[in-house]
Structure formats: structure tokens, C-alpha cells
Amino acid sequence: MSDIPYLTDEHHQVREMVREFAEREIRPIARDCDRDARFPWNTVKQMAELGFMGAPWPVELDGSGMDYLSYILIVEELARVDASHAITVSAHTTLGTSPIVHFGTEEQKQRFVPLLASGRVLGGFGLTEPGAGSDAAGTRTTAVDKGDHYVLSGSKIFITHAGVGEIFVVTARTDPEATAGSRGITSFIVTKDTVDLAACREVGIGHADDLPKIDGVRAGKKEDKLGWRASDTRELILEDAVVPKENMLGREGRGFINFLKTLDDGRIGVGALSLGLAEGALDECVQYTSEREQFGRPIGAFQGVHFEIADIATAIEAARHLVYHAAWLRQQGKPFKKEASMAKLFASELATRATITAVQLHGGYGYTTEYPVERMMRDAKVGEIGEGTSEIQRIVIARELLGEVVAATG
């Protein structure tokens, strides 16, 4: 029987499988991939073969047929060893694939989801713009109706997989009168070639010759980031991109509503990733403080270390229940917006705190690349920014609690 009420024996089997894979295949390369900002195509291929890239999607769409909690466990366990691998799975699944699964036509699902769910190509989500970050309704990318197609023009920034990916869901304004606010925003599916054609052909995934590509969709420069360095992050540029009408995702003008639902899902994923980072940092602390000696005994014998480790371990238990509860609500088809924001807020701020503590307890060694805690600390910070900043999460939570008051004063 499970010791956590949300999880079954099958969930624990998934956890152990992912943990064994991460320790065997990812841990030995994580440091070098981070140092070189190298996208890990070989392990991404292995993750695709294990079904990680399509974990929650139906077998009929080339997914793994797992439930949502299993997917969250995969992200958590990958992040325990390396956050870059975890965000690769999370962004591909939640941001790149889920909008097509949830809002696409049957033809769109049959056309795009098998490529994504099998991991044959990678996907992404183009929302953030230079002038539209926390204010996502500030989208300036335009989509002009030309009869049998739209012409999309604009730029999306900080897009995971913008370089290595081939299928993207992007937002653009279809109503020329709606120059601000949430009205008139529509979602589209766009395609392009990966920037790593040679590497993809060598490993056998990442590129589909039979996927029609859209002229005018291209990747910009790769971002040189503080953390998640083995994850591909770039600008996604739309230069008079001719997008067929059949690539419109959902109804015209419903893009804002649909991407808010996608972000709710994404927040549970970032919560799981942050939880995994905190757990990994605690693992490193327990091992190091049990072995490192000062003043003639292990530093783990000192009360000050006891307090730090106890506080982090307690917060991890709280974060685990918040993340699993949000995932369970989502899996049961119940409302989960508030719970997703709570999970993401608490877990991401915990990850930052836990990894800073881990560096401190490692002393001077924690500030070197010899130990993974410095990488974990750098990886943790973006959890408080991506999928909505901590400030945005607090606004979402308060609005869910004070909805009528907010509406009355808005």
C-alpha cells in the first residue's frame, strides 16, 4: 500500500523506474551539459523511448496512456537529478502538446499529437513577448485573415524548445480593433525545422521530414541562461508566416481563455519540478553532512545543521502534498486553478530556499561545480519566474478567494 494517499502501487513503480533512469543516465552527464549549455539529445531519445514525452496521452495517439499523477512524478524525479531534463519533458508535454489535445480538432490531434507524444519531434508554446510577460493580454503578434490562411507577424521570447522543436502553439491577435486586453487573441499551430538537423538525424529523433513546415517561422538566438542551461530557450520569430486556416487552434478569439487553462496545468508541472529540486538538494545535504567532518565529528551532528535540514524536510512534505493534491484535482476533472498556483508558489520558493541552504551547508565546496548543489541553486530561481511569477501566483490565489470583492472594485 502507498504511504501517500494520492499514489497507488503503480505510481510508486513509475517513480522507481524514473529514479533509476535518472541516476544511471542523467546524473553522469548533467554537469557537462549544464557547463556547455548542450541540449542532451541522447537522453531525450531515451526518455522518448521510455514514454516520458507522451506520458499522459492516450495510446491511440502514440502516448503512454499513464494518468496525470504519473506524469507529475516523472517531472519530479527527473528534477531531483537535473532540472533541465525535467523542464524538457514538462514544457514539451504541458505547453507544447496539451493545448492540441484539449482544444484541437480531431484532425489536428491525429496530425500533430502522435509526433509529439512519441517524442519524434519536440513542441513548445509561444506566449511571452517583449511587451507581454506577466501581462499576457498585452500580446502584439498579429494574425491577418487572408481568406484561406492567416499571416502571422511578431516575436515570442524565452520560448522553451524554440530552436530544437518543430511544432508550436502560438498566440496572435485576430481582431484588429482589439489592440489591448484579452479580446481578439487566437491560438495557432505553427511548424518549422529544428536547428539541430544533423544531431537529430544522428540520434533518430527530433525531426520529421513528412511534417509540412511553415515559411516565416524561425528560431532566434539561444539565450545564455543562469540555470536550466541544458534546456533550449530562444526567441521564436514569425515573419509574415503563412498559416493555413486549418491550423487555427480552437475558436477565433478564444486564445486567451485557452492559454490560461494551459498555464494552470503548467503551474503544477513547475511545482513538481521545484519539488524535485528541493528533494535533490536535501538528498545532497544529508549525504554531505553525514560524511564531512569538522571539529572531530560529522557536521550533521551539530544542532544548527539539524535545524536547517529539519526545516527543509518539513517544507518538502508540505510541498509534496500541495503538488499532488493539485494534480489529483486536475486528474479528477475538478477545479484546480487556486491549488495549482498554491503548489507552484510554495514549491518554487521552497526550491530556492532549499538549494541556497544546501550550498551553505556544503561550505566552500558548495560554491564549486564539484558538487551539484550550485547547479541546483541556479536552476531553482527560474521556478519563481516561469509560468507566472510568484507575485502573479499570489494575485491568482487572492482572486480565487476574493472573487466577488475583486469584481466589485474592478
N, C-alpha and C positions, 0 to 999 in steps of 0.2 A: 504493500500500500504506500501511497505517496505521503510524505511528511508535509507537503504543501497542498492545501485543499484544491487549488486550481489545476494541479497536474496529475496526470494518470501515469501508470507504469510505462505506457508508450511514450509519453513526454520525457520521462527520465531516460529512456533508451535513446531518444533523439539527442538529448543533452550529452550523454556519454559518447555517442558517435561523433558529434561535432567537436567535443573537447579533445578526443583522441586525435582527430584530424588536425585541429589547430596546433596541438603540441607537437605532432610529428612533422607536419608540412609547413606550417606558417611560422612558428617560433624561430626556426633556424634562419629564415630569410628576412624577417621583419625589420631588423636593424639596418641591413644593407638597402632594402627597398626604401626605407624612410630616408636614409642618408642620400641616396641617389635620386629620390623622387621618381622612382621607377614603378610603372604600373605592372603588377605581378600576373602577367598573362598565364603563366603555367599553373599557378594555384587557382586562378579564376576558372581555368578549364576544369581542374579537378572539382571545384565547387559546383560547376555546372553538371558534371557527371554524377555527382552525389545528390543532385536535385535541389541544391540550395537556392539556385537562381529562380526557381519556379515553385518554391515550397508550398504556398497556399493556394495554388491554382489547380483547376481540375485536370485529371489525367487526359481527358478528351482534348484539352488544349495544350498537351505536352507538359503539363505541370506535374508536380509530385503528389498532389492530392492530400497534402497534410492540412491540419487545421491551423488557424491563425496563431494560436499559442505556440505551436511547434516552430512556426516561422520566427516568432519573437525570441524563442530560446536559441535559435540558430544565430541571430544577430548578437544576443547577449554573450554567447560562448565564444564567438569569433572575436568580439571586442575585448574579452578577458585576456586575449593574447595580442591582438593587433586591431586597432580601431579602423585602419584603412581598409582592411578586408571586410570588416563589418559594414562600413558605410557603402562599400561597393555593392554588397548584397541588398542592403536596405534601400538605397536610392534607386537601384535598378527595379526592385520589386514594388515598393510602395509608390515611388514617384513616377517611374518610367512605365510600369505595366498596369498598376491598379486603375488608373483613370480609363484605360481602354477596356479593362474587364468590367468596370462598374458603369461606364457611360457610353460605351461603344455599341454600334450596331452589330448584329450577328456577323455580317460580312467583315467588319473591321476586326472583330475578335478572331475570326478564322484566319484572317490575313496576317495580323501582326502578333497576336499573343503567342502562338507556338514558337515563333522565332525568339521571343523574349523569354518565355517560360523555360525553354530548353537550354537557355544560355548561348544559343547560337550567335546572337548579337546582343549588345548591351543597349539599355534605354536610359532616358533621362527626362527631366521636367523643366521646361523653360518658363519661369515666372518672374524672378527677380530682374530688375532693370537698374540702370544707373540712378534713376529718379524714383524707383519704386521698390523699396526694400520692405521695411515694416509697414509702409503704406502701399500694400499690394494693389490697391484700387487705383494707384497712380500710373498704371500701365500706359505707355505711349506707343508701343508697337501697333501698327495699323494693319488691317486686312481689308482690302478694297475688292468689292464684288465685281467680277468681270463676266458674269453670266454663267459659264461652265467651270469657273475657277476663281480663286481669290489670289490677290497679290499681297504678300506679307512683307513688311519692311520694318526693321527695328533691330534691337540688340538686347540679348539676355546675358546677365553676368553671374559669375560664381556658380556655373551650372556643372554639377557632377556628371561626368562622362561626356561632356560636350565634345571632347576630342576623340575618345576611344569608342563612343557609342554610335549607333546608326538609326535608332528610332526615338523620336522625342515628341512629347506633348507640350505645346506652347500656347500661350495666351496672346490675344491681339484684340484691338478694338474694331468691331464691325459697324458700329453706329457712329458716323462722323459727327453727329450732333452731341454725342456723349463724350466730351473731351476730358471729363474727370469723374471720379466716383466709380461705383461698381457697375453702372448701367453700360450695356453695349459691349461687354467683354465676352469673347467667344474662344473656345479651345479648338486646336487643330493638331493633327498628327503630321509631322514632317520627318523626312528621312535624308540621310547623307551617308557618304562613305566614312569609315573610321580613318583616323590619321595614322593608324599603325597597320597599314595593309600588309607589309612584309611580315611583321610579327604575327599577325592574325593567321596568315596563310601557313606560317611555320607551325603554330600550335594547333591549328584546325578549328578555331572558333573566333568570333568577333566580327566576321564579315560574311554577308550574304550577297553573292553575285546576282541572285534572282530577285532581290528586293529592289524595286524601282526607286531611284534616288531623285531628289528634287533639286533642280538647279537654283542657285542662290542661297542655299543653306550651307554654312561652313563654320568651322571652329576658329576662334581667335587664339591669342597667346595663352600658353599654360601659366596658371598662377603659381608663384613661388610662395608656398604657404608655411605658416608656423607649425601646423600639425596636419594630420591626415595626408601626409606628403606622398604616400604611395597611391592615393586616390587621385583620379584625373579631374581637375577643376579648370574650366576655361570659360571664355565668352562664347556664346552661340549667336552667330550673326545671320540675319535674314535680309538679303539684298534683293528686293523685288522677286522674292521666291514665289514661283507659280505653283499654288497648292490646289489640287483638284477638289471640287465640291464634296466628293465622297470622303475626303479626309477631314471634314469638319466633325468634331467630336461632341456629341450631344447637340442640344438645340442652340440655335443662334441666340446670343445674349445671355446664355446660362453659364458661361465660363467661370465667372466669379464665384457663383454658388458651388459649382463642382470642384474648383480648386480649393475652396475652404474645407470641403469634405476630405479631399486628398491630404491636406495639411493635418487634419485631425489624426488620420492614420499615421502620417509621417512622424507625428509627435510621440506616438507610442514607440515607434522604431528608434527614434533618437533617445527616448527614455531607456529602452533596452540596451542600446549601445553604451550609454553613460553608466548604467548599472554594471554592465560587464567590465568597463574600465575601472570602476571603483573596486569591484571584486578582484580584478587582476592586481591592482595596487595593494590591496590588503594581503593577497597571497604573497607578494614580494616582501612586504613588511614583516609578515610572520616568519618567513624563511630567513630573512636577513638578520632580524633582531634575535633570532634563536641561535645564530651562528657567530655573529660579530661580538667580540669581547672587548670590554673596556673596564679598567679598574679591577681586573681579575675575574670577571664574570660576564655572561652574555648580557647585552644591553636590554634584552627582553625581560630581564629580571628586575629592572628598575621601574618604580611605580609610575614615573612620568610617562614611560613608554606604554605601560598598562592602560593608562587613561586614554591616550591617543588611539590605540588600537581598539579599545572597547567602544569608544565613541563612534569610530568609523564602522565597526562591525554592526553596531546597533542601527545606525543610519542606513546601512545596506539592507538590513532586514526590512526596514520601513519602505525603502525604495522598491524592493522586490515586490512587496505586496501592492504598492501603488501601480507599478507597471503591469503586473499580472492581472490585477483587478480591471484596469482599463482594457487590457487585451481580452479578458473574459467577457466584459460587457460588449465589446465590439463583435466578438465571435457569436454572442447570443442575439445579436441584432438589436441591442438595447442602446439608448442614448449614452454617449461616452465623451462628448466634447470636453466637459469640465474635468473629467477624470484623466483624459489624455493630457491636458495641459498641466494638471497637478503632477502627474507622473513625470512628464518631461521637465518641468520646473525643478522638482525636488531632486530627481536623479542627476540632472546635468549640473546643478550647483553642488551636489554631493561629490560628483566625479572630480570637479575642480578642487574641492577641499581635500578629498582623499588622496589625490595624486600629489598635491603640494605637501601634505603630511608625509607621504611616502618618500619624497625627495629629502625632506628634513630628517627623517629617521635614518636614512642612508648616509647622512652627513655629506662629506666631500665626494664620496663615491656616487651619491645620488645626482650630482651635478655633471657627471661624465656619461658618455654613451656606453660605458662598460655594463651598466645596469639599465633595464628597460624603463625605469620609473621616470626618467627625464622625458622620454618619448611619450609616455602616458600623460604626463603633465601637459605637454604641448598639445596632445590630441584632445584632451578633456575640454579645453576652453571653448572650442567651437560649438560644443553642445549647448552652451548658453546663448548662442547666436543663431545657428541654423534652425530652420523650421519654425521661426518666430523667436525673438529674443526673450529673455526672462521677463523683461518688462511687458512684452506683449502677452505672455502667458498669464501674468497677474491681471492684466486687463480682461482677458477671456474669462478667467475664473470669476472675477468680480462681476462681470456682466451676466454670467450664468446665475449667480446668486442674487444679483440686484437688478434683474432684467426690467421689471416694471419701473423701478426708480430711475434707471438709466434712460428708459424710453420717455419717461415723463419730463426729464430735464434735457433730453437731447433735442 
